[in-house]
Amino acid sequence: MYDYDIVDNFLDENTFKTIKETLISSNFPYYYNNSINTEYDNKEQNLNTCYFTHTLFKDDVITSAYFKLLEPIFKKLKHKKILKAKVNCYPKTESLEIHKPHKDFNFKHNGFIFYLNTNNGKTVLENQVKIDSIENRALFFDSSKPHSSTNCTDVNARFNININYI
């Protein structure tokens, strides 16, 4: 059994609006990634495996001036330590692609996905549990277990925040 929790309307409306408008704007810098899951994507030439990210925190270092923008989220997480935080942008494609399963880290830790926009993309957990991308929704799960992302087909891009923590 896969253990997870979903919290809709995770942030108050004003806080959510500020974060969403900042992260989904033409002024926010996203960086191209040729693959979503390098373990598989480098072996299988799949044209729908690229995405864009903006790393906020990694290897115990704040890597972005936008890190502070997520302070309202960090305050609500019951965490001892942030391991990694990033914003993801999956471009729209013609067909919905479920990306190959992956583990964020190979040790027990918590995963948090915060959905910035509503679309037909999903987060797929073990046993094919599919979590819908609905704006202002938070997903709490064990991201040391295999899980997958998808793109979307109904809006220009799927946006979410991914945080790993202990």
N, C-alpha and C positions, 0 to 999 in steps of 0.2 A: 504494500500500500504506500502510495506517495503522499507525504504529509506537506500540506501547503495551506496558506491562508490568503484570502482576498479581502481587501478593504476598499470599497468604493468611496468616492468623495474624501480621499485621504487628507487633502489640504483644504483649508478654507478657500472660498472662491477668489478673493483678492490675491492671496499668496500664489495660488495655482496660476492665475492669469498672468502675474508678473513673470513667473518662471517660464511658462509656455511662450509668452510673447518674446522673451529674450532668446530662448533656445530654438524657436522656430521663426527665425527672421533671416533676411538676406545679409544681415551684419554679423551673424554668429559663424565663427570659423569651424567648418568640418573638414576632416582630412580623409583622403581616399585610402581604402584598404582593398587590395586586390582579392582577398579571400575572407570569408567569414569564419571558416574552420580550417586552419592550415593543415591539420592532420589529414584531412580528406581532399580539400580543394586543390592542393598542389598535385595530387595524383589523378584527379578527375577534372577534366576541363569542362566546367559548367559556367555558362555565360551569366547566370543569375547569382553568382556568389560574391559579388563586390558589395561593399557598403561604405558608409562614411561614419567616422567617429570623432569625438573630441574627448580626450582623456583629461580628467579633472584631478585625479589622485592616483599615484602608482608608486610602489616601492618606497613607501613611507614619505613621499614627497608630494606636496601640492604642485601640480603641473599646469595649472590654469588660473588666471585671475577670476574666472567664473565659479570657482570652487565655493566661494562665500555665498553665492546665489542659492546654493542648496542647503544652507544652514537650517531652514525650517524643516527640511526632510531629515537631516542628521539628528536634530533635536528629538524627533519622534521615533527614531530607531533606537532600540535598546541594544547598544553596542559597546564593546570594550575597545575595539580597534577597527578602523576602516582599512581594508586591504586594497581595494581598487574602486574607483568611481569613474564612469564615463557616460557620455551621451551617444546614442546610436541613431543613425538615419539610414533606413533601408529604402532605396528607391522603388517606385512602382514598377512592376513588370506585367507582362501579358497573362501569365499564369501564376498561381500561388505556389511557391516553392517552399517545402519544409526542408530546412538546412540539416545537415548531418548532426547527430547528437554530439555533445561535448560536455566536459566538466570544466568549470571555471578554474578551480584549483583541485589538486589531488589529495586534499586533506579536508576534514570536516569543517565547514563554515556555513554562513548564512548568505543567501542571495536575496536581493530586493530588486524588483523591476517596477518602475513607475512609468505609466503610459501617458504620454503627452498629447496624443490625438487618437480619436476613434477611427478605426479602419478594420478591414477584414483580416488583418494579420493576426497571428497567434503566437503564444509561447506554448510549446509542446513539452509536457513533462513525461516521466515514465508512464507506462501503461496507456500511452496515447491520450492522456488528459490534456485537453486543449483549453487554454485560457485566452479569452477574447481581449483584444486591445481596445480598451475604453478609456477615454481621457480621464485623468485624475483617479485612476485605479492603481492600487498598490498590490503587488504580488510578493509574498514572503515564501521562500522555499529553500531547500537544501541544494545549493548550486554545486555541491561536490558530487551530486548524482547526475547522470546523463539527462540533458534537456536540449531542446532545439528552438531556434527562432524561425520566423518566416519573413517573407517580404509582404507586400500588399498589392492588390489589384484595383482598388476602388478609390484611392486618393493618391496624390502625387508622391507621398512618402510616408513611411511609418517611423515615428519618433518615440524613443523611450530612454529612460535613464536606468543604468545598470550599476548597482552598488553591491560589492562583496564585503562582508564584515564578520567579525567574531563578537 
